[in-house]
């Protein structure tokens, strides 16, 4: 009859819905929750520390400082994909080592070039500065101009006056201070080693930024 309820159909539907709810609850408790906990644990114990290490690396490189990769990153082998681990290895070993090599080469070049030039050609200026009781000129000079030289800035006495006024004030107390221009001009000459350092920095930073974005998605 048209007005009769098909209780068999109703009970069957209720039974199906009840079974679906049970299965959904079991999936949630046995599959979804453990997976979510595992994902959260990996995020806290693996990915967040990696992001912090990569961030520290980027900060150091942008300041042209040495970065000592933490050994902990190697412990993620087998816990992340082989492809990601390979990229981490490339970042923290190959590209970081290459960056350190060129950074040291250029720093040593500026340090020793300044040292030997002062000793050989500007010994009078060196003695005048030392007599001020402010320390050795070679150290003050290295600390003041290394970063801008590696940045590609043309360092001059005017640059020192504008950017290192305290050093410039002490320098001008030396009668021979203008002779320093010859050393500065020499350091400003195009240097292929500086070009190599910049390329090493760019390669390292590009990979670091890409990995930071990729890891941040986990």
HELIX and SHEET records of a PDB file:
HELIX    1   1 UNK A    7  UNK A   27  1                                  21    
HELIX    2   2 UNK A   28  UNK A   32  3                                   5    
HELIX    3   3 UNK A   33  UNK A   42  1                                  10    
HELIX    4   4 UNK A   43  UNK A   47  3                                   5    
HELIX    5   5 UNK A   48  UNK A   62  1                                  15    
HELIX    6   6 UNK A   71  UNK A   76  5                                   6    
HELIX    7   7 UNK A   82  UNK A   89  1                                   8    
HELIX    8   8 UNK A   90  UNK A   95  3                                   6    
HELIX    9   9 UNK A   96  UNK A  121  1                                  26    
HELIX   10  10 UNK A  123  UNK A  130  1                                   8    
HELIX   11  11 UNK A  137  UNK A  151  1                                  15    
HELIX   12  12 UNK A  157  UNK A  163  1                                   7    
HELIX   13  13 UNK A  165  UNK A  171  1                                   7    
HELIX   14  14 UNK A  177  UNK A  179  5                                   3    
HELIX   15  15 UNK A  180  UNK A  187  1                                   8    
HELIX   16  16 UNK A  192  UNK A  216  1                                  25    
END                                                                             
